[in-house]
Amino acid sequence: MKLPSTPLLVLFVLMFLKQFGNGMVWSMIAVYGASLGASAAVIGLMVSAFGGARLLVNIPAGYASEKFGRRRMMSLGCIATAIASFGVAATSSVSAFFICLLFMGIASSTVITSALASVADLGEPGRRLQDMSMYQGANVIGTSLGPAMGGLAAGFWGIGAAFFANGIIALIGVLAFALMPWPKAAEKTEGERPVPVRLTTLAKEGFYIGLICFSLFYVRTASNWILMPLIAQTKFQMSLSTIGLILTSGALANLSVLFFTPMLARIFGRVPVIVLSCILTLAACAVLAVGDQAELIWVSAILFGIGGGVAFPNITAYAADKAPANQRGPVMGLLRTAQDLALILGPFVTGLLADHLGLGFQGGLFGCLVLLTLATIAFGWRARGI
């Protein structure tokens, strides 16, 4: 199998480190906020503000990466991450902690949006899906390992150690982006030239891609991250350690399927595989809704993992294929916005449905099933041109 170019390999390593640092930080936000005297409500607001900052900056960051360059924006994001992380490690004020988290959200959006567009720029169009799968693998591994190391660092050196380590990782990123090889023609990959594009056409294509991305992340966030642990605990009296193992099994399934995702797309095409990922996610949600045996919780987690592993690389590669070379930054920003919006709305709306439909947790799952079913039909209709 042909390896990616050297710039891409360096980028994957840097994104692993970036997500590893993020995982360390996320594992400590609630504990650190509480140690400063923040209430549970304030801690929740802090986490929401982090996501809200990313939500507002994703698309502008994409446009900025077109104007000022991907590498420059990623370096700028790493500098901002380092400043914010060191600020958290040094602060003893809740308000300063809150401001630093906002800054970290903006920095995170700047780096990730530019990195996604860079994967499309630096690779060959024919192996874009393989590159996106490797990017996803680096992302998943870093995110999975980070929380464990964050906890260990906090145990040995104090709660602020995770934030200090994240700052060091960000500085490594600044240096690496400055030294890494970067083709001058990275913005114009072979066979593709920047072409004028009508905003109405881009908005129409972007709407359906954004819709399917939003729906998949909404269902994964609401069902897999929120309702599954609650159902496992209240319905089947599972321990917290068992619930952690269940979620880990889903993450491992997500990672393992990335190797096969490019092969599936070559055989069946991007659109059918994206639809397949939606069907797998719907099946996972349905199993969680109607399952009466504890073992089915494991089945649901694994199906969620497989569906996610198949979905993300295909959606990003499909979006990069559809976007003109000079509009990849905004399109990747759109996908990031869809994901962040789902992360914000998913738990909140699902909680409302669970409380007010009179069906308990099944009410929230019903809302997930309806949303993703309609989005899958709309995406398939648009992509197939029926």
Stockholm file with secondary structure:
# STOCKHOLM 1.0

chainA/1-386         MKLPSTPLLVLFVLMFLKQFGNGMVWSMIAVYGASLGASAAVIGLMVSAFGGARLLVNIPAGYASEKFGRRRMMSLGCIATAIASFGVAATSSVSAFFICLLFMGIASSTVITSALASVADLGEPGRRLQDMSMYQGANVIGTSLGPAMGGLAAGFWGIGAAFFANGIIALIGVLAFALMPWPKAAEKTEGERPVPVRLTTLAKEGFYIGLICFSLFYVRTASNWILMPLIAQTKFQMSLSTIGLILTSGALANLSVLFFTPMLARIFGRVPVIVLSCILTLAACAVLAVGDQAELIWVSAILFGIGGGVAFPNITAYAADKAPANQRGPVMGLLRTAQDLALILGPFVTGLLADHLGLGFQGGLFGCLVLLTLATIAFGWRARGI
#=GR chainA/1-386 SS CCCCCHHHHHHHHHHHHHHHHHHHHHTTHHHHHHHTTCCHHHHHHHHHHHHHHHHHHHHHHHHHHHHHCHHHHHHHHHHHHHHHHHHHHHCCCHHHHHHHHHHHHHHHHHHHHHHHHHHHHHSCGGGHHHHHHHHHHHHHHHHHHHHHHHHHHHHHHCTTHHHHHHHHHHHHHHHHHHHSCCCTTTTSCTTCCCCCCCHHHHHHHHHHHHHHHHHHHHHIIIIIIIIHHHHHHHTTCCCHHHHHHHHHHHHHHHHHHTTTHHHHHHHHCHHHHHHHHHHHHHHHHHHHHHCCSTHHHHHHHHHHHHHHHHHHHHHHHHHHHHSCGGGHHHHHHHHHHHHHHHHHHHHHHHHHHHHHSSSTHHHHHHHHHHHHHHHHHHHHHHHHTC
#=GC SS_cons         CCCCCHHHHHHHHHHHHHHHHHHHHHTTHHHHHHHTTCCHHHHHHHHHHHHHHHHHHHHHHHHHHHHHCHHHHHHHHHHHHHHHHHHHHHCCCHHHHHHHHHHHHHHHHHHHHHHHHHHHHHSCGGGHHHHHHHHHHHHHHHHHHHHHHHHHHHHHHCTTHHHHHHHHHHHHHHHHHHHSCCCTTTTSCTTCCCCCCCHHHHHHHHHHHHHHHHHHHHHIIIIIIIIHHHHHHHTTCCCHHHHHHHHHHHHHHHHHHTTTHHHHHHHHCHHHHHHHHHHHHHHHHHHHHHCCSTHHHHHHHHHHHHHHHHHHHHHHHHHHHHSCGGGHHHHHHHHHHHHHHHHHHHHHHHHHHHHHSSSTHHHHHHHHHHHHHHHHHHHHHHHHTC
//
